[in-house]
Amino acid sequence: MSHYRRRTGIYNVGSGKSISVEDLVKTVMRLSGITKPYMARGTERQNEIFDLYAGIDKIRFSLGWQPETSFEEGLGRCLLPDSFQAHIKALYVWVSAPTEMKSTPLEA
């Protein structure tokens, strides 16, 4: 793993763990208090990818970084009313800005 010792480059930032779409839906519903039923097809789609995650070995070995916030905690922070409202307001400001002033929604 000596090729990970450089401090420059592109790094994946994530948990290093996979989560299913169904677990994501269930977590969002629980954290936001949604009790509506949802429907899962329960069928495999052609070319479906079953396991996908951000490999974080490079950033861990190069920079000593590792996640400190769990997926559920981070998602819960995103769903907080103040956080959600701030994102909506920033998006509204960006959408309302003249075209020549736009960069990306995240910079608004």
Order of alpha helices (4+ residues) and beta strands (2+ residues): alpha-alpha-alpha-alpha
